[in-house]
Amino acid sequence: MKLKRFAALGLSALMAATALTACGGTTTSEPAAPASGSSSAQAASDEQITLKLSTWDYSTSTYIPGLIKNFESSHPNIKIEVIDIPAADYTTKLTTMLNGGSDLDVIIVKDADTSRSLADKGQLLTLNDRIEADNINLADFNGLAENFNYDNKQFAMPFRTDYYVMYYNKDIFDAKNMPYPSNDWTWADFEKMAGELTGDGNYGAYLHTWQGCVGNWAMQDGKHTIMDYETGYDFYKPYYEMAVRMQKDKIIQDYGDLSAAKIHYSGAFAQGNVAMMPMGSWFMATMIDKVNKGETSVNWGVATLPHPEGVEPGYVVGAATPIAVNNASKHADAAWEVVKYFTGEAAASYMATTGQFPARADDAVIQEVANVEGMPEGAAEALKVKHISLDRPIVPKVADVNQMLTEQHSMIMLGQSTIDEALAEMAKQAKDIIEG
């Protein structure tokens, strides 16, 4: 059944200082009692336990409160106290708290790559025994769980995910009598289509100023990451050539103009003069909210992200938000119950009805997301994916490499370096960062 209302109160998860939210909670069925001797034994006792869970921008989120309400309903002996930290300060404050011996129990990690540094410092509990005792199949997480396994130790579980899709303006396509994008198309198709849609005051496409809105497409095949400096970053070249051509031909807006004006992608698409825009799945909540509030009249749709030549359709790029247990928690078993619930089937189904993307997502969950009122027709098919490559691998020094790539991205798009010069500089600086 479709929800009566979908409220997008702000965006978060993947992009800094943002948070996806949606309408209120539902009650889930009580889980089966844990087997004797399992990791859940303490949590299933009559002992009253209060756990501290850290998250960000809780006051503007409703799907986290809904999950907590559902969890406490099925675990009456466990209460959750939320430690709410502003998104902009979250990673810094969390690191400071854990370094100081914080009594946090459950940690939602905002920036996924932070989990590696926390694990390296011994601040995250190893979950292998609990996963085995509770018969959890990590294959249910679409390949995301492996990203939080270091040296054969599972330090976190994927909680939610977002990935890139293609948004498009149906009215611009209709005005040109062109068919809408399919769910099996290539980046060459995208560029050709964007050129044909340009004109009459409209841009055929919008590429946001983030480095990922060019470089990410080179990683869809799952064979490369931003750390692969040994290749000379030659896998980026076709996508930078495409972006530079499209900018030169005025198919997309000028990078320099967008940067100087600090244009936000949501405003650029909602204005109605952009035919296509690759952006994360989190943006669907914003579009629904803008339409409901009368802030845009764009008749929008979504399609699967174009794929590189030779790569299967449904191979996309995204990110995952992990959840973990503080290694210093005095209630590790109860904290594990929270992690297990938040990453379980009941939570995935609930999150889907609010428009969130749980890491545990099968066709049924995707259909629930697509059934949210305001979602465009065909969303279920467009959102099905076969493989999600992380935009940033969970390895040391990835943040430093990402910042460097962003700087060189600007040099290319501003015309201050040739593509070959910038790629060579990327490789040189990445080597210095990684090996230094």
C-alpha positions in Angstrom: 0.0 0.0 0.0 1.3 3.4 -0.8 2.1 5.9 2.0 -0.3 8.8 2.3 2.5 11.2 2.7 6.2 11.4 2.1 8.2 14.1 4.0 11.7 14.8 2.9 13.1 17.0 5.6 16.7 17.2 4.4 19.4 15.0 2.9 22.3 13.1 4.4 23.9 9.7 4.3 26.4 10.2 1.5 26.8 13.9 1.1 28.2 16.1 3.9 25.7 17.9 6.1 22.6 16.3 4.6 20.0 13.8 5.8 17.2 11.9 4.2 14.0 11.6 6.2 10.5 10.4 5.9 7.2 9.9 7.7 6.6 8.1 11.0 7.1 4.6 12.3 5.3 1.3 12.1 5.3 -1.7 14.5 7.3 -4.7 13.5 6.7 -8.3 14.7 8.7 -9.6 17.7 11.8 -11.6 16.6 12.3 -15.2 17.6 13.9 -15.7 21.0 17.7 -16.3 20.7 19.0 -19.7 21.1 20.6 -20.6 24.4 24.2 -19.6 24.5 23.9 -17.3 21.5 25.3 -13.7 21.5 21.8 -12.5 22.3 21.5 -14.3 25.6 22.2 -11.3 27.8 20.1 -9.0 25.7 17.1 -11.4 26.0 17.2 -11.5 29.8 15.0 -9.4 32.0 17.8 -7.0 32.8 16.9 -3.4 31.9 19.6 -1.9 29.8 20.0 1.6 28.4 22.3 1.9 25.3 23.8 5.0 23.9 23.6 5.3 20.1 25.3 8.1 18.1 23.9 9.6 15.0 23.6 13.0 13.3 20.9 15.5 12.8 18.4 13.3 14.7 16.0 16.2 15.2 15.3 16.4 11.5 15.1 12.7 10.9 12.2 10.4 11.4 13.3 7.1 10.0 15.9 6.6 12.7 13.3 7.4 15.5 10.9 5.0 13.7 13.6 2.2 13.8 14.3 2.9 17.5 10.6 2.8 18.3 10.2 -0.5 16.5 13.3 -2.0 18.2 12.3 -1.0 21.7 8.8 -2.4 21.1 10.3 -5.8 20.3 13.0 -5.6 22.9 11.2 -4.2 26.0 14.3 -4.6 28.3 16.5 -2.3 26.1 16.1 1.4 25.8 18.1 3.6 23.4 19.5 7.0 24.3 20.4 9.0 21.2 23.5 11.1 21.2 22.7 13.6 18.5 25.6 15.3 16.8 25.4 18.0 14.0 26.3 16.4 10.7 29.1 18.9 10.0 30.8 18.0 13.2 29.9 14.4 13.4 33.1 12.6 12.4 35.4 14.9 14.3 33.3 14.8 17.5 32.8 11.0 17.2 36.6 10.5 16.9 37.3 12.7 19.9 34.7 10.9 22.0 36.0 7.4 21.2 39.6 8.5 21.7 38.6 9.8 25.1 37.0 6.4 26.1 33.3 7.3 25.4 30.6 5.1 26.8 28.8 5.0 23.5 27.4 1.5 22.7 26.2 1.7 19.1 27.8 3.9 16.4 26.3 4.8 13.1 29.3 5.9 11.0 28.6 8.9 8.8 31.6 8.7 6.5 32.1 5.0 5.7 35.9 5.3 5.3 36.1 6.5 8.9 35.3 2.9 10.0 38.7 1.7 8.9 40.6 4.2 11.1 38.3 3.4 14.1 38.9 -0.4 13.5 42.6 0.2 13.2 42.6 1.9 16.6 40.7 -1.0 18.2 37.6 1.0 18.8 35.1 -1.2 17.0 34.0 -4.7 18.2 34.8 -7.7 16.0 31.4 -9.2 15.0 32.4 -12.5 13.4 31.3 -14.7 16.3 27.9 -13.0 16.7 27.3 -13.1 12.9 28.0 -16.8 12.9 26.0 -17.5 16.1 22.9 -15.7 14.6 23.3 -17.3 11.2 23.5 -14.0 9.3 24.2 -14.3 5.6 26.5 -11.5 4.6 25.6 -12.2 0.9 22.3 -10.6 1.6 24.0 -7.2 1.6 24.7 -7.0 -2.2 28.4 -7.1 -1.8 28.6 -4.2 0.6 29.4 -6.2 3.8 32.9 -7.1 2.5 33.9 -3.5 2.6 33.8 -3.5 6.4 35.9 -6.7 6.8 39.5 -6.0 7.5 42.0 -8.8 8.0 39.1 -11.3 8.0 37.5 -9.4 10.9 34.0 -7.9 10.4 34.0 -4.6 12.3 30.8 -3.1 11.0 27.6 -4.0 9.1 26.2 -2.1 6.2 23.1 -0.3 7.4 21.9 1.7 4.4 23.1 2.6 1.0 22.5 5.1 -1.8 23.6 4.9 -5.4 23.6 7.0 -8.5 20.6 6.9 -10.9 19.7 9.1 -13.9 17.0 11.8 -13.3 15.3 13.2 -16.3 12.7 15.8 -17.3 9.9 14.2 -19.2 8.6 17.4 -20.6 11.9 18.2 -22.3 11.9 14.8 -23.9 8.3 15.1 -25.0 8.9 18.5 -26.6 11.6 16.9 -28.7 9.5 13.8 -29.4 12.3 11.7 -28.0 11.9 8.4 -26.1 12.8 8.5 -22.4 16.1 6.8 -21.3 16.0 3.1 -21.0 17.5 1.1 -18.2 20.1 -0.4 -20.5 22.0 2.4 -22.1 25.7 3.5 -22.3 27.5 6.7 -21.6 27.9 7.2 -25.3 24.1 7.0 -25.6 23.8 9.6 -22.8 26.1 12.1 -24.5 24.4 11.7 -27.9 20.9 12.1 -26.3 22.0 15.1 -24.3 23.2 16.8 -27.4 19.9 16.3 -29.2 18.0 17.6 -26.2 20.0 20.8 -25.9 18.3 24.0 -27.2 15.2 26.1 -26.7 16.8 27.4 -23.5 17.4 23.9 -22.1 20.6 22.0 -21.3 20.8 18.4 -22.4 22.4 17.4 -19.1 23.7 18.7 -15.8 27.0 17.4 -14.3 27.4 18.6 -10.8 30.8 20.1 -9.8 31.8 17.1 -7.7 34.7 15.1 -9.0 32.6 12.0 -8.7 30.1 13.2 -11.2 32.8 12.5 -13.8 35.2 10.1 -12.2 32.6 7.7 -10.7 31.5 6.4 -14.0 35.0 4.9 -14.6 34.5 2.7 -11.5 31.2 1.1 -12.4 32.9 -2.0 -13.6 34.2 -2.8 -10.1 37.7 -3.1 -11.4 39.1 0.3 -10.3 39.0 2.7 -7.3 40.3 6.2 -6.7 43.4 4.6 -5.1 44.6 2.9 -8.4 47.4 5.4 -9.1 49.6 2.7 -10.7 47.3 2.9 -13.8 48.1 6.5 -14.3 44.3 7.0 -13.8 43.9 6.3 -17.5 40.5 4.8 -16.8 39.2 8.3 -16.0 40.2 9.6 -19.5 37.1 8.7 -21.6 34.8 10.3 -19.0 36.8 13.5 -18.7 36.9 13.7 -22.5 33.1 13.4 -22.5 32.6 16.1 -19.8 35.0 18.5 -21.6 33.3 18.0 -24.9 29.9 18.5 -23.4 31.0 21.7 -21.7 32.6 23.0 -24.9 29.5 22.3 -26.9 27.3 24.0 -24.2 25.4 20.7 -23.6 26.1 21.2 -19.9 26.6 24.3 -17.9 30.1 25.7 -17.4 31.9 24.3 -14.5 33.4 27.7 -13.6 30.0 29.4 -13.6 28.5 26.7 -11.4 31.4 26.8 -8.9 31.5 30.6 -8.7 27.7 30.8 -8.1 27.7 27.8 -5.7 24.8 26.3 -7.6 23.2 23.3 -5.8 22.2 20.4 -8.0 18.7 20.3 -6.5 18.0 23.8 -7.7 19.5 23.2 -11.1 17.3 20.3 -11.9 14.1 21.6 -10.2 14.3 24.8 -12.3 13.1 22.8 -15.2 15.7 23.6 -17.9 17.9 20.5 -17.5 16.9 17.3 -19.4 19.1 14.8 -17.5 21.1 14.6 -14.4 23.1 11.7 -12.8 22.7 12.0 -9.1 22.2 9.8 -6.0 19.1 8.0 -5.1 18.7 10.2 -2.0 17.6 13.0 -4.4 14.3 11.3 -5.0 13.1 12.4 -1.5 14.0 16.0 -2.3 12.1 16.0 -5.6 9.0 14.5 -4.0 9.1 17.1 -1.3 9.6 20.0 -3.8 6.7 18.8 -5.9 4.5 18.4 -2.8 5.4 21.9 -1.7 4.8 23.5 -5.1 8.5 24.5 -5.4 8.9 22.8 -8.8 6.6 21.6 -11.6 9.2 19.3 -13.2 7.6 16.2 -14.5 10.4 13.9 -13.6 11.4 10.3 -14.1 14.4 8.0 -13.2 16.4 5.5 -15.2 19.2 3.2 -14.3 22.6 4.9 -14.6 24.2 4.5 -18.0 26.9 1.8 -18.1 30.3 1.8 -19.8 30.7 -0.2 -23.0 31.2 -3.9 -22.1 29.8 -3.6 -18.6 26.4 -5.1 -17.7 23.5 -2.7 -17.1 22.8 -2.4 -13.4 26.5 -1.9 -12.4 26.4 1.4 -10.5 28.4 3.5 -8.1 27.3 4.4 -4.6 28.2 4.3 -0.9 27.2 2.6 2.3 26.5 3.8 5.8 27.8 1.3 8.3 26.7 0.6 11.9 29.1 -0.8 14.6 29.5 -1.6 18.3 31.9 0.3 20.4 34.6 -2.1 21.6 34.5 -0.4 25.0 30.7 -1.0 25.4 29.7 -2.6 28.7 26.6 -4.0 27.0 28.1 -5.5 23.8 25.4 -8.2 23.5 22.6 -5.8 23.7 24.4 -3.4 21.3 24.7 -6.2 18.9 21.0 -6.7 19.1 20.5 -3.1 17.9 23.0 -3.6 15.0 21.3 -6.9 14.0 17.9 -5.4 14.1 18.9 -2.2 12.2 20.4 -4.4 9.4 17.7 -7.0 9.4 14.8 -7.8 7.2 12.1 -6.0 9.3 14.2 -2.8 9.4 14.9 -3.0 5.7 11.2 -3.3 5.0 10.3 -0.3 7.2 13.1 1.8 5.8 11.9 1.1 2.3 8.4 2.3 3.1 9.9 5.7 4.1 11.9 5.9 0.9 15.3 5.0 2.3 17.6 2.4 0.7 18.6 -0.3 3.2 21.8 -2.1 2.4 19.8 -5.3 2.6 17.7 -4.6 -0.6 16.1 -7.3 -2.7 13.4 -6.8 -5.4 10.6 -6.7 -2.8 12.4 -3.9 -0.8 13.0 -1.9 -4.0 9.3 -2.3 -4.9 8.4 -0.8 -1.5 10.6 2.2 -2.2 9.0 2.6 -5.6 5.5 2.4 -4.0 6.1 5.6 -2.0 3.6 8.2 -3.1 5.2 10.6 -5.5 7.7 8.2 -7.0 7.7 8.3 -10.8 6.3 5.5 -12.9 8.9 2.8 -13.6 11.0 3.6 -10.6 11.1 -0.1 -9.4 12.8 -1.2 -12.6 15.1 1.7 -12.8 16.3 1.2 -9.2 17.2 -2.5 -9.6 21.0 -3.0 -9.5 23.4 -5.9 -9.9 26.5 -4.4 -8.4 27.3 -1.3 -6.3 30.9 -0.1 -6.5 31.8 2.2 -3.6 32.8 5.7 -4.7 35.5 5.6 -2.1 37.0 2.3 -0.9 37.4 1.8 2.9 41.1 2.0 3.1 43.7 4.3 4.8 44.4 7.7 3.2 41.4 7.6 0.9 40.1 11.0 2.1 43.5 12.6 1.2 43.5 11.1 -2.2 39.9 12.1 -2.8 40.7 15.7 -1.9 43.6 15.7 -4.3 41.5 14.3 -7.1 38.9 17.0 -6.5 41.6 19.7 -6.9 42.8 18.2 -10.2 39.3 17.8 -11.4 38.8 21.5 -11.1 42.0 22.1 -13.1 40.6 20.0 -16.0 37.1 21.5 -16.0 38.4 25.0 -15.7 40.8 24.4 -18.6 43.8 25.1 -16.5 45.3 21.7 -17.2 44.9 19.3 -20.1 43.4 15.9 -19.3 46.7 14.1 -19.8 48.6 16.6 -17.6 46.0 16.4 -14.8 45.9 12.6 -14.9 49.7 12.4 -14.7 49.6 14.8 -11.7 46.9 12.7 -10.0 49.0 9.6 -10.3 52.1 11.4 -9.0 50.4 13.0 -6.0 48.4 9.8 -5.2 51.6 7.8 -5.0 53.1 10.4 -2.7 50.1 10.3 -0.4 49.7 6.5 -0.3 53.3 5.6 -0.1 54.5 8.6 1.9 
